[in-house]
Amino acid sequence: MIQSSSKKTNSKTPVLELKNIVKTYTSGNTVFNALDGVSFCVHQGEFISITGPSGSGKSTLMHIVGLLDNPTSGQVLLEGQNISHLNEEELAKTRNVTLGFVFQQFNLLAKTSASENVSLPLLYSDLPKSERLPKSLEMLTKVGLGDKLKNTPAQLSGGQQQRVAIARALINDPKIIMADEPTGNLDSKSGKEIVELFHQLHREGRTIILVTHDMDLAKQAQRLVIIKDGKITNKKC
């Protein structure tokens, strides 16, 4: 049984729900629906993967789920609250406290130590400056890098850099961890270690959304969401 994390929600209310999401792009006289009536939900403590072929709408869906963009129509509900039409500043604030991101490219500052990279999201939080380093150390220790606080990305392996990125994603205790192709730049051994780390976080009760084109990786999640031609083709909730 999955344990509950510190972020408890009503078990009947999804932590995230998309309702009839349409995302339309226009080029000249051509109108294209990258997402065409997408609906699905994510419950507290789930580990789901989103996958689909190139051009399926997967990246657009990730931007909507990750609160990086607003839909053309439809609703995005976060713990039952409609956040579909927040402005950019409101979306940024919501992202910072709600989501932790892990990317394929790591996105670490090259000349900045591991501890400073991890603590970056805290710059936009209310946590006092004196508490940021201890919190950063706590997260780096959690991902097995408690002895690498002062190392810059160049002094770390690819797998270690991704662990730093995961520690950074955890620093604000987010409701959801969003991972976009997190093993895409790693060798197979490091990739397996990162996947196991996600499983460990899931066992602790974390809610994880993994976006990948790798079906073998996608199948390791608790639930698989498949998107094709802008539509979800399998079980939505």
C-alpha positions in Angstrom: 0.0 0.0 0.0 1.3 3.5 -0.8 1.8 5.7 2.2 0.4 9.2 2.3 2.8 12.0 2.0 2.7 15.2 4.1 0.5 16.8 1.4 -2.9 15.2 2.1 -5.9 15.7 -0.1 -9.4 14.5 -0.1 -9.0 11.0 -1.6 -12.1 11.6 -3.8 -10.7 14.8 -5.2 -7.9 14.4 -7.8 -4.8 16.4 -7.0 -4.8 17.3 -10.7 -7.7 17.0 -13.2 -8.0 18.1 -16.9 -11.4 18.5 -18.3 -12.0 18.7 -22.1 -8.7 20.5 -22.7 -8.3 22.0 -26.2 -5.1 23.7 -27.3 -5.3 25.4 -30.7 -2.5 26.8 -32.8 -3.1 29.0 -35.8 -0.7 29.4 -38.7 -2.0 31.7 -41.5 -5.4 30.2 -42.5 -4.6 26.8 -40.9 -6.0 25.9 -37.4 -4.5 23.0 -35.6 -5.7 21.3 -32.4 -2.6 20.0 -30.7 -4.9 18.8 -27.9 -8.5 17.9 -28.8 -10.8 17.4 -25.8 -8.2 15.8 -23.4 -9.5 14.7 -20.0 -7.7 12.8 -17.4 -6.9 13.0 -13.7 -4.1 12.3 -11.2 -4.7 11.2 -7.6 -2.6 11.9 -4.6 0.3 9.4 -4.4 0.0 8.1 -8.0 3.0 7.5 -10.3 1.7 7.9 -13.8 3.5 8.1 -17.2 2.4 10.0 -20.2 3.6 8.7 -23.6 2.8 8.9 -27.2 4.5 9.1 -30.7 6.2 12.2 -32.0 3.6 14.8 -32.9 0.9 13.2 -30.6 0.5 16.3 -28.4 2.6 15.0 -25.6 4.8 18.1 -25.3 1.7 20.4 -25.4 0.0 18.3 -22.8 3.1 18.5 -20.6 3.1 22.3 -20.8 -0.6 22.4 -19.8 -0.1 19.9 -16.9 3.1 21.7 -15.8 1.2 25.0 -15.7 3.6 26.4 -18.3 0.7 27.4 -20.6 -3.0 27.9 -20.5 -5.5 25.8 -22.7 -7.5 27.4 -25.4 -10.6 25.9 -23.7 -11.4 23.4 -21.0 -10.5 23.4 -17.3 -7.3 22.5 -15.3 -8.3 21.8 -11.7 -5.7 21.7 -8.9 -7.2 20.0 -5.9 -10.6 20.9 -7.2 -9.8 24.6 -8.0 -10.0 25.8 -11.6 -6.7 27.4 -12.5 -7.1 27.4 -16.3 -7.0 31.2 -16.7 -4.4 32.4 -14.3 -2.1 35.1 -15.7 1.7 34.4 -16.1 2.6 35.8 -12.6 -0.1 33.7 -10.9 0.9 30.6 -12.9 4.6 31.1 -11.8 3.6 31.4 -8.1 1.4 28.3 -8.4 4.1 26.3 -10.2 6.7 27.2 -7.5 4.7 25.8 -4.6 2.9 23.0 -6.4 5.3 21.5 -8.9 8.8 20.2 -8.9 10.4 19.8 -12.3 13.0 17.4 -13.6 14.2 17.8 -17.2 16.3 15.7 -19.6 18.9 18.5 -19.8 19.3 18.8 -16.0 19.1 22.7 -16.3 21.7 23.3 -13.6 23.7 26.6 -13.4 27.2 25.6 -14.6 29.3 27.7 -12.2 27.0 27.2 -9.2 27.5 24.6 -6.4 25.1 21.7 -6.0 23.7 23.2 -2.8 23.1 26.5 -4.5 21.4 24.9 -7.5 19.1 22.9 -5.2 18.2 26.0 -3.1 17.3 28.2 -6.2 13.5 27.6 -5.9 13.7 28.9 -2.3 14.5 32.4 -3.5 10.8 32.7 -4.3 9.6 31.2 -1.0 9.1 32.6 2.5 11.9 30.4 4.0 14.5 32.5 5.8 17.9 32.7 4.2 19.5 31.0 7.2 17.4 27.9 6.7 18.1 27.4 3.0 21.4 25.7 3.2 20.3 23.1 5.8 17.2 22.4 3.6 19.4 22.0 0.6 21.7 19.6 2.5 18.6 17.6 3.6 17.5 17.2 0.0 20.9 16.3 -1.4 21.3 13.7 1.4 18.0 12.3 0.4 19.2 11.7 -3.1 22.5 10.3 -2.0 24.7 13.4 -2.6 25.2 14.7 0.9 28.9 14.8 0.3 28.7 16.9 -2.9 27.4 20.2 -1.6 30.2 22.3 -3.1 30.6 20.4 -6.3 29.7 22.3 -9.5 27.9 20.4 -12.4 31.2 19.9 -14.2 32.5 18.0 -11.2 29.6 15.6 -11.2 28.6 12.7 -13.5 25.4 12.8 -15.5 23.6 10.6 -13.0 24.7 12.8 -10.2 23.6 16.0 -12.0 20.1 14.5 -12.4 20.1 13.7 -8.7 20.8 17.3 -8.0 17.9 18.2 -10.3 15.6 15.9 -8.4 16.8 17.3 -5.0 15.9 20.8 -6.5 12.5 19.5 -7.5 11.8 18.3 -4.0 13.0 21.4 -2.1 9.6 23.1 -1.9 7.8 19.8 -1.0 5.7 20.0 -4.1 2.3 18.3 -4.6 3.5 16.9 -7.9 6.9 16.0 -9.4 7.0 16.5 -13.2 9.7 14.5 -14.9 10.3 15.1 -18.7 12.5 12.4 -20.2 14.6 12.2 -17.0 16.8 9.4 -18.3 17.2 10.7 -21.8 20.8 12.0 -21.4 22.0 9.1 -19.2 23.8 5.8 -19.7 21.7 2.7 -18.9 23.2 2.2 -15.5 22.6 5.8 -14.4 19.2 5.7 -16.0 18.2 2.7 -13.9 19.4 4.4 -10.7 17.3 7.5 -11.5 14.2 5.4 -12.2 14.7 3.5 -8.9 15.0 6.9 -7.1 11.6 7.8 -8.6 10.2 4.5 -7.4 11.6 5.3 -3.9 9.9 8.7 -3.9 6.6 7.1 -5.0 6.9 4.5 -2.2 7.2 7.5 0.2 3.8 8.8 -1.1 5.0 11.3 -3.7 2.8 12.1 -6.7 4.9 11.7 -9.9 4.1 12.4 -13.6 6.6 11.1 -16.0 6.6 12.2 -19.6 8.5 10.0 -22.0 8.6 8.5 -25.5 10.3 5.4 -24.1 7.6 2.7 -23.7 9.7 0.5 -21.6 10.3 3.3 -19.1 6.6 4.4 -19.3 5.4 0.9 -18.4 7.3 1.1 -15.1 4.9 3.6 -13.8 1.8 2.7 -11.8 -0.5 3.9 -14.5 0.1 4.6 -18.2 -1.6 7.5 -20.1 -1.3 7.2 -23.9 -1.9 10.2 -26.1 -2.3 10.1 -29.9 -3.4 12.8 -32.4 -4.2 15.1 -29.4 -6.5 12.6 -27.7 -6.1 10.3 -24.7 -6.6 6.8 -26.0 -6.8 4.7 -22.8 -8.1 4.9 -19.2 -8.3 8.5 -18.1 -8.6 8.2 -14.4 
